[in-house]
Amino acid sequence: FCAMKRKAVDGQVSDSLIKFNVSLPSGRRETIAVSQFGTVADLKTAAQESLGRGFLRLAAPDGRLFDPAESLQLSGLQDGDSLTAVAQQPKLAVTRFAFALWCIGADRVVTWGDQDKGGDSFRVQHQLRNVKQICGRHGAFAAILADGSVVTWGNPDYGGDSSGVQHHLKNVQQISGTEGAFAAILADGSVVTWGTPGYGGDSSSVQHRLINVQQICGTNEAFAAILADGDAVTWGPGYGGDSSRVQPQLRNVKHICGTYGAFAAILADGSVVTWGLSDFGGDSSRVQH
């Protein structure tokens, strides 16, 4: 009787399992068995363990990528199907208090650290689909999705709330931040800013000049933008936000980098122009030659 009962239980367990042939582009192949009542994420986890590779994305023979949250029963997968496991490159973004781990094109971001300063993304996790880029600063994160929209989380005082400009955040190409604000470059070269005005969150004074912007860089309280014609535009109450002293020199700018309180610009002729607080690198006169 016990043997018959065990055979019946084993049969039920076996019936609830479905098998898939999962292979890497290198040709390595494993047969994975998972519960038919599970999700694509369960299958992915089993494949990662069997293949000894982390951060995998599963693709159908026609190249279609599966949503990890999708149930196997609704995914269209059948017992015995062959799948390709695509290795993803993990990336990290940081604020001053938290980490965010994701893969380009992934549908999940893992965060930890101070929950009020970016360490807790639960509120927006359902929006984080097909993430391309994440920018983190003092206490907030901003993520660019594949469709060009933006999702933010963290402390609102540090740019974690973009609801006031959400309708403008379309076709975003790049995001940069200061300690308390973010600036986004759109596909048409215009710029949208949000966050604390005292940290560069208000760009209204220079908005008419922010045309065909190519790059934006931030210090603690200010932003600097390079335009397509090589000019540079700065804003913010301090820490490099006022570039009037060197503005005549800021021509044919190729790259700008910022410290906590100063900027340095490389020009087309290879020379360098600096401005901002001297204690943070704003005065390069000693090495200018």
Residue, then its C-alpha position, 0 to 999 in steps of 0.5 A: f500500500c505504501a509503495m502504491k501511495r508513493k508511486a501515485v504521489d511521484g506521478q502527481v509531482s512528475d505530471s506538474l513538471i515541464k521540461f525545457n532545453v535551454s542553451l547558451p550562444s556558446g552551444r552549452r545546453e541543459t534540460i531544465a524541469v520546473s513546475q508548470f504553475g511557476t513563472v518565467a522567473d522561476l525558469k530563469t532561476a533554474a537555468q541560471e543555477s544549472l548553467g552556472r551563469g547569473f543575469l540571464r534573459l530567456a528568448a524564444p526561437d523567434g527571438r522574443l524575450f519573455d517577461p520574467a513576471e509572466s506565468l508559464q501557462l500564459s507564456g505560450l511555452q510548451d513542454g520540450d521547447s528549446l530556449t536561448a539564454v542571453a547573458q546580461q551585463p549587470k550594472l550598478a548606480v549609486t546615491r550617497f546612501a543606496f545602491a541600484l542593481w539592474c541589467i540593460g533591458a531588464d524588467r526589475v531593479v534591485t535596490w538596498g540602503d537607506q529606504d528614504k534615499g533610494g534604497d526602496s524602489f517598491r513604489v515604482q517597481h511595477q513601472l521599471r520595465n526595460v530599463k536603459q540607464i539609471c542615474g543616482r545622486h545624493g538621495a534619489f534615482a532617475a531611470i530612463l526606460a526604453d521608450g524614453s520615459v523616466v521613473t524616479w524614486g527616493n527623497p523628493d528633496y533630492g529629485g526623487d519626485s518628478s511628477g511636476v514635469q512628468h508630462h515633459l519627460k518624453n524621449v529622454q536621452q541622458i540624465s545628470g544630477t546635482e545633490g538635489a536635482f536632475a536634468a534630462i536631455l530630450a531627443d530634440g536637444s531641449v532640457v527638463t529639470w526638476g528637484t530643489p531649485g537651489y540645487g539646479g532644479d530650476s533652469s528657467s533663467v537659461q531655458h531660452r539658451l538650452i537648445n541642441v544640448q549635447q551633454i550635461c554635467g553637475t556639481n553639488e548645486a549647479f549644472a553645465a551644458i554643452l550646446a551643439d555649437g560648442d558654447a557652454v551654459t551654466w545654472g545654479p546658485g553657486y558651485g560653478g553655476d556662474s560662469s560669467r568670469v570665463q564665458p568668453q573662453l567657453r567656445n568650442v567646448k568638447h567635454i565638461c566634468g565637475t567636482y563638488g564645487a567646480f567645473a573644468a572644460i576641455l576645448a577643441d584646441g586641447s586647452v582647459v578652462t575652469w571655474g567655480l570654487s577654488d577649493f574644489g578645483g575652480d582655479s587652475s592658474r597654477v598649472q595653466h601653462 
